[in-house]
Amino acid sequence: MIKKTMSILIFILIIIAGYSQKDQLLHWMRAGGSLSICISMLFVAITVFFPVVPFPVLGGIIGAIFGMWEGAAISLAGAMLGTTLLFFLVRYGFRDWAQNYVQKYPKIKEYEQYFENNSFLAILLSRVIPVIPAAVVNIICGLSNVRWWTFFWASVLGKIPNILLVNFAGSHFLQNKWFSIGIYGVYLLIIFIINYIVLYKKMAKSQES
């Protein structure tokens, strides 16, 4: 009961902080210095729970402030802080409630089994090619028997390409905004095409059966 209560309080506090302090956090991020780095990591971690600011926008801002490599390191550290925290909150705080909720959706149970059977590769691919929303991946893995270090390292490796791309685009935004927008636009187009192909195959398979 204590774990569940603490998990709920942490979750609520994160959401409240993200919404109520969004403008102040952005201001501190742009100020530069050590505090800006910590605030940037914290803000990225908050967006894992709820996209107060869409990550492509936030990652781009961080890339513009700190440059590609430092910005990518800050974004990755923040993303993994939030991702790992959400994983443990689901596993040890909301597990019973989440399990009862998932029972209503057999498709999610199928994903859970898939992640358990092919844990490292499945998590890695789901991060590189986000056919399944990142938050859903975090929750499914938290509910499943996937080992936390497998989840952690597969997530780290899988997030790197997207984070590098977003920060690269952000670091060039002031010099050439259309170049930056074009880079991420191409990436989104590729993800859309992949999602469309996956959806098309699923529909074709269901029609055959």
VEXDREN-2710 file (C-alpha; in Angstrom, 1 decimal):
% VEXDREN-2710
k/r/px/py/pz
1/MET/0.0/0.0/0.0
2/ILE/2.9/2.4/0.9
3/LYS/4.6/1.7/-2.5
4/LYS/1.4/2.3/-4.4
5/THR/0.7/5.6/-2.5
6/MET/4.2/6.8/-3.0
7/SER/4.1/5.9/-6.7
8/ILE/0.8/7.8/-7.2
9/LEU/2.2/10.9/-5.4
10/ILE/5.4/10.8/-7.4
11/PHE/3.5/10.5/-10.7
12/ILE/1.1/13.4/-9.7
13/LEU/4.0/15.6/-8.6
14/ILE/5.8/15.1/-11.9
15/ILE/2.8/15.9/-14.0
16/ILE/2.0/19.0/-11.9
17/ALA/5.6/20.2/-12.0
18/GLY/5.7/19.8/-15.8
19/TYR/2.5/21.8/-16.4
20/SER/2.8/24.5/-13.8
21/GLN/6.5/25.2/-14.2
22/LYS/6.8/24.6/-18.0
23/ASP/7.6/28.2/-18.9
24/GLN/10.1/28.6/-15.9
25/LEU/11.9/25.4/-16.9
26/LEU/12.3/26.6/-20.4
27/HIS/13.6/29.9/-19.2
28/TRP/16.2/28.2/-17.0
29/MET/17.2/25.9/-19.8
30/ARG/18.0/28.9/-22.1
31/ALA/20.0/30.6/-19.3
32/GLY/23.0/28.3/-19.8
33/GLY/25.4/27.0/-17.1
34/SER/25.3/23.9/-14.8
35/LEU/21.7/24.7/-13.6
36/SER/20.6/24.7/-17.3
37/ILE/22.0/21.2/-17.8
38/CYS/20.2/19.8/-14.8
39/ILE/16.9/21.5/-15.7
40/SER/17.2/20.3/-19.2
41/MET/17.6/16.7/-18.0
42/LEU/14.7/17.1/-15.6
43/PHE/12.5/18.5/-18.3
44/VAL/13.2/15.7/-20.7
45/ALA/12.5/13.2/-17.9
46/ILE/9.1/14.8/-17.3
47/THR/8.1/14.5/-21.0
48/VAL/8.6/10.7/-20.7
49/PHE/5.5/10.7/-18.3
50/PHE/3.5/13.3/-20.3
51/PRO/4.5/15.3/-23.3
52/VAL/4.2/18.8/-21.8
53/VAL/6.4/19.9/-24.7
54/PRO/6.8/17.4/-27.6
55/PHE/10.3/15.8/-27.4
56/PRO/11.2/16.8/-31.0
57/VAL/10.7/20.4/-30.0
58/LEU/12.4/20.1/-26.6
59/GLY/15.3/18.1/-28.0
60/GLY/15.7/20.7/-30.8
61/ILE/15.8/23.5/-28.1
62/ILE/18.5/21.6/-26.2
63/GLY/20.5/21.0/-29.3
64/ALA/20.3/24.7/-30.2
65/ILE/21.5/25.7/-26.7
66/PHE/24.2/23.1/-26.1
67/GLY/25.1/21.9/-29.6
68/MET/24.7/18.5/-31.1
69/TRP/26.9/16.3/-28.9
70/GLU/26.5/17.9/-25.5
71/GLY/22.8/18.3/-26.2
72/ALA/22.4/14.7/-27.2
73/ALA/24.1/13.5/-24.0
74/ILE/21.8/15.7/-21.9
75/SER/18.7/14.5/-23.8
76/LEU/19.7/10.9/-23.5
77/ALA/20.5/11.2/-19.8
78/GLY/17.1/12.9/-19.2
79/ALA/15.2/10.4/-21.3
80/MET/16.7/7.5/-19.5
81/LEU/16.0/9.0/-16.1
82/GLY/12.3/9.4/-16.9
83/THR/12.1/6.0/-18.8
84/THR/13.7/4.1/-15.9
85/LEU/11.6/5.8/-13.3
86/LEU/8.4/5.1/-15.2
87/PHE/9.5/1.4/-15.6
88/PHE/10.0/1.0/-11.8
89/LEU/6.8/2.9/-10.9
90/VAL/4.8/0.5/-13.1
91/ARG/6.6/-2.6/-11.9
92/TYR/6.5/-1.9/-8.2
93/GLY/3.8/0.8/-7.7
94/PHE/1.0/0.4/-10.3
95/ARG/1.5/-3.3/-11.2
96/ASP/-1.8/-4.7/-9.9
97/TRP/-3.9/-1.8/-11.3
98/ALA/-2.1/-1.9/-14.6
99/GLN/-2.5/-5.7/-14.9
100/ASN/-6.2/-5.4/-14.4
101/TYR/-6.5/-2.7/-17.0
102/VAL/-4.4/-4.6/-19.6
103/GLN/-6.6/-7.7/-19.2
104/LYS/-9.3/-5.7/-21.1
105/TYR/-7.1/-5.3/-24.1
106/PRO/-5.8/-8.6/-25.5
107/LYS/-3.6/-6.9/-28.0
108/ILE/-1.5/-5.3/-25.3
109/LYS/-1.1/-8.8/-23.8
110/GLU/0.2/-10.0/-27.1
111/TYR/2.8/-7.2/-27.1
112/GLU/3.8/-8.1/-23.5
113/GLN/4.4/-11.7/-24.6
114/TYR/6.4/-10.5/-27.6
115/PHE/8.6/-8.3/-25.4
116/GLU/9.2/-11.1/-23.0
117/ASN/10.2/-13.6/-25.7
118/ASN/12.5/-11.2/-27.7
119/SER/13.2/-8.7/-25.0
120/PHE/16.5/-7.0/-26.1
121/LEU/15.8/-6.9/-29.8
122/ALA/12.1/-6.0/-29.4
123/ILE/12.9/-3.1/-27.1
124/LEU/15.7/-1.9/-29.3
125/LEU/13.6/-1.9/-32.5
126/SER/10.7/-0.3/-30.8
127/ARG/12.9/2.6/-29.8
128/VAL/14.6/3.0/-33.2
129/ILE/11.3/2.6/-35.1
130/PRO/8.6/3.8/-32.8
131/VAL/5.7/1.8/-34.2
132/ILE/4.5/1.4/-30.6
133/PRO/4.5/4.7/-28.6
134/ALA/7.4/4.9/-26.2
135/ALA/5.2/5.3/-23.1
136/VAL/3.4/2.1/-24.0
137/VAL/6.7/0.2/-24.4
138/ASN/7.7/1.5/-20.9
139/ILE/4.5/0.3/-19.3
140/ILE/4.4/-3.1/-21.1
141/CYS/8.0/-3.8/-20.1
142/GLY/7.3/-2.7/-16.5
143/LEU/4.4/-5.2/-16.4
144/SER/6.3/-8.0/-18.1
145/ASN/9.2/-10.2/-16.8
146/VAL/11.8/-8.3/-18.8
147/ARG/14.9/-7.7/-16.7
148/TRP/15.5/-4.1/-15.9
149/TRP/19.1/-4.0/-17.2
150/THR/17.9/-5.5/-20.5
151/PHE/15.3/-2.8/-20.7
152/PHE/17.7/-0.1/-19.8
153/TRP/20.5/-0.9/-22.3
154/ALA/18.2/-1.8/-25.2
155/SER/16.5/1.6/-24.5
156/VAL/19.7/3.5/-24.4
157/LEU/21.0/2.0/-27.7
158/GLY/17.6/2.4/-29.4
159/LYS/17.1/6.1/-28.3
160/ILE/20.5/7.2/-29.6
161/PRO/19.6/7.6/-33.3
162/ASN/16.5/9.7/-32.7
163/ILE/18.1/11.8/-30.0
164/LEU/21.2/12.5/-32.2
165/LEU/19.0/13.5/-35.1
166/VAL/16.8/15.8/-33.1
167/ASN/19.8/17.5/-31.5
168/PHE/21.6/17.8/-34.8
169/ALA/18.5/19.5/-36.3
170/GLY/18.2/21.8/-33.3
171/SER/21.9/22.7/-33.4
172/HIS/21.5/24.0/-37.0
173/PHE/18.2/25.7/-36.5
174/LEU/19.5/29.2/-36.0
175/GLN/21.7/29.0/-39.1
176/ASN/19.2/27.3/-41.4
177/LYS/15.8/26.6/-39.9
178/TRP/14.5/25.0/-43.1
179/PHE/17.4/22.6/-43.2
180/SER/16.6/21.5/-39.6
181/ILE/12.8/21.2/-40.3
182/GLY/13.6/19.2/-43.5
183/ILE/15.8/16.7/-41.6
184/TYR/13.2/15.9/-39.0
185/GLY/10.4/16.0/-41.7
186/VAL/12.3/13.3/-43.7
187/TYR/12.7/11.2/-40.5
188/LEU/9.0/11.5/-39.6
189/LEU/8.1/10.5/-43.2
190/ILE/10.2/7.4/-42.9
191/ILE/8.5/6.5/-39.6
192/PHE/5.1/7.1/-41.1
193/ILE/5.9/4.9/-44.1
194/ILE/7.1/2.1/-41.8
195/ASN/4.0/2.4/-39.6
196/TYR/1.8/2.3/-42.7
197/ILE/3.5/-0.9/-44.0
198/VAL/3.2/-2.6/-40.6
199/LEU/-0.5/-1.6/-40.4
200/TYR/-1.1/-2.7/-44.0
201/LYS/0.5/-6.1/-43.3
202/LYS/-1.6/-6.6/-40.2
203/MET/-4.8/-5.8/-42.0
204/ALA/-3.9/-8.1/-44.9
205/LYS/-3.1/-10.9/-42.4
206/SER/-6.4/-10.4/-40.6
207/GLN/-8.3/-10.5/-43.9
208/GLU/-6.6/-13.8/-44.8
209/SER/-7.5/-15.4/-41.5
END
